[in-house]
């Protein structure tokens, strides 16, 4: 094994080593474990349930919850023993979006595409093995109101995620392909070899069309926004309903729209002399 290969560590190993650093604040990690407990389907929970999901003992959970309630990030639901998050948490998302230069630059393009085609256009970034919606411009016929800015979905089941993965290095691609991912619909493609082939095809074409794998009745077309080295920094998708669009019409009318927007936002490619 070469020194270079020996020096490569899996993300899990790197995270473990980071936690062993004297700079790591374990109590801060517990705060985020409690906050992430509210990221599932249960929006209001008693202390015992929060502790169970956060994988903390009751005493630690009680101290964290009390602190977050005092600071205004959690609230006690009236006439219950449940806790829920408050709108104060939105400040972090707002600060991120306000400071995100790509969102600022992309918004006029996404809005123009949405108005032109009359359909929902979204901007995504990759985080681990998931995509995150960082901007969304609904069309005249919004498909899924549950998907909004901040929504996270497994990259391999989405058009935008597939487009972004098509620019990844092989090691990074395999890392994402091997990550556990729950299918989003009964039609989500789960065979890793077929997923890999689809990603390679997206690399060759510069776009990808996926139907019924993110939302039933949905057709999505996407392309990646790339840096000067051709690696994805984000993805743009247009989502349309099968009731009004066919795969052939999407290919004919929407591919050029999403590719033009992505190309306009991509950095000029660096070509070595």
Beta strands, then each sheet from edge to edge (+ up, - down):
strand 1: 74-76
strand 2: 83-85
strand 3: 120-127
strand 4: 130-137
strand 5: 152-154
strand 6: 208-211
strand 7: 218-226
strand 8: 232-241
sheet 1: 1+ 2-
sheet 2: 5+ 4- 3+ 8- 7+ 6-
end
